[in-house]
Amino acid sequence: MTLTAMDLVAQAKQNIVEIDVNEAKNSLGTSLVLDVREPVEYAAGHLPGAFNISRGVLEFKIGSHPDFQDKQDAHIIVYCQSGGRSALATEALNKMGYNNAVSMAGGFKAWTESGNEVV
């Protein structure tokens, strides 16, 4: 049986915690925020205080990123454009020992549609 990208996302969402935009907004000062979109997407606008490590290199870069080194117990809000890449990224982070990583449901699109601040 062949799995599609959306099948993989659906499976990942079964294994992770998702939070909504309001929960993410209320956690901004106390959580690390990880944008897993591509650098060009990040440069066009991102959540306040977000760090960018694209999904394609996440597993290779997270451990050496100065803001995530030795932060396996930190609360991390992961987001992408619509919630697919962040679900996959959150599942990978959980497997790597980042015990408090959560995915923001709806991603950057839901954030902006809710009228929240973008930098």
C-alpha positions as CSV (number, residue, x, y, z in Angstrom):
1,M,0.0,0.0,0.0
2,T,1.4,3.4,-1.0
3,L,0.9,6.3,1.4
4,T,0.4,9.9,0.3
5,A,1.8,12.9,2.1
6,M,-1.6,13.6,3.5
7,D,-1.7,10.0,4.8
8,L,1.6,10.6,6.6
9,V,0.3,13.9,8.1
10,A,-2.9,12.1,9.3
11,Q,-0.8,9.4,11.0
12,A,1.5,12.0,12.6
13,K,-1.5,13.9,14.0
14,Q,-2.5,10.7,15.8
15,N,0.8,10.8,17.7
16,I,1.2,14.4,18.6
17,V,-0.5,17.2,20.5
18,E,-2.0,20.0,18.5
19,I,-3.0,23.4,19.9
20,D,-5.1,26.1,18.4
21,V,-4.0,29.6,17.5
22,N,-5.4,31.1,20.8
23,E,-3.4,28.6,22.9
24,A,-0.3,29.4,20.8
25,K,-0.8,33.2,21.2
26,N,-1.2,32.8,25.0
27,S,2.1,30.8,25.1
28,L,4.3,33.2,23.1
29,G,6.2,34.6,26.0
30,T,6.9,31.3,27.7
31,S,7.5,28.9,24.7
32,L,10.0,28.5,22.0
33,V,8.4,29.1,18.6
34,L,9.7,27.1,15.6
35,D,8.8,27.9,12.1
36,V,9.5,24.9,9.8
37,R,8.6,26.6,6.6
38,E,11.2,27.4,4.0
39,P,13.4,30.5,4.6
40,V,11.7,32.5,1.8
41,E,8.3,31.9,3.5
42,Y,9.7,32.9,6.9
43,A,11.2,36.1,5.4
44,A,7.8,37.1,4.1
45,G,6.4,37.1,7.6
46,H,6.4,35.0,10.7
47,L,5.1,34.8,14.3
48,P,6.8,37.1,16.8
49,G,10.0,35.5,18.3
50,A,9.9,32.5,15.9
51,F,13.1,30.7,14.9
52,N,13.3,29.2,11.4
53,I,14.6,25.7,10.7
54,S,12.9,24.3,7.6
55,R,11.3,20.9,7.7
56,G,13.7,19.4,5.3
57,V,16.7,19.9,7.6
58,L,15.1,19.9,11.0
59,E,16.5,16.6,12.3
60,F,20.0,17.6,11.2
61,K,20.0,21.2,12.5
62,I,17.9,21.3,15.7
63,G,20.5,19.9,18.0
64,S,23.1,22.4,17.0
65,H,20.8,25.4,16.9
66,P,21.8,27.6,19.8
67,D,18.2,28.3,20.9
68,F,17.3,24.6,20.9
69,Q,20.5,23.0,22.3
70,D,19.8,21.0,25.5
71,K,16.2,22.2,25.4
72,Q,14.5,18.8,25.2
73,D,12.1,19.8,28.0
74,A,11.2,23.2,26.7
75,H,7.7,23.9,25.5
76,I,8.1,24.3,21.7
77,I,5.3,25.5,19.4
78,V,5.9,24.2,15.9
79,Y,4.1,25.7,12.9
80,C,4.2,25.8,9.1
81,Q,1.8,27.2,6.5
82,S,-1.2,25.1,7.1
83,G,-0.3,22.4,9.7
84,G,1.0,19.5,7.6
85,R,4.7,20.0,7.8
86,S,4.4,21.1,11.5
87,A,2.6,17.8,12.3
88,L,5.4,15.8,10.7
89,A,8.1,18.0,12.4
90,T,6.5,17.7,15.8
91,E,6.3,13.9,15.5
92,A,10.1,13.9,14.6
93,L,10.9,16.2,17.5
94,N,9.0,13.9,19.9
95,K,11.0,10.9,18.6
96,M,14.2,12.9,19.1
97,G,13.3,13.5,22.8
98,Y,11.8,17.0,22.6
99,N,9.0,16.0,25.0
100,N,7.0,19.2,25.0
101,A,6.8,20.0,21.3
102,V,3.3,20.8,20.0
103,S,1.9,21.6,16.5
104,M,-0.2,24.7,15.9
105,A,-3.3,23.6,14.1
106,G,-3.9,25.5,10.9
107,G,-0.4,27.0,10.8
108,F,0.5,30.5,9.7
109,K,-2.6,30.7,7.6
110,A,-4.8,30.3,10.6
111,W,-2.7,32.7,12.6
112,T,-3.0,35.5,10.0
113,E,-6.7,34.8,9.4
114,S,-7.3,35.3,13.2
115,G,-5.8,38.8,12.8
116,N,-2.7,38.1,15.0
117,E,0.6,40.0,14.7
118,V,3.1,39.0,12.1
119,V,6.7,40.3,11.9
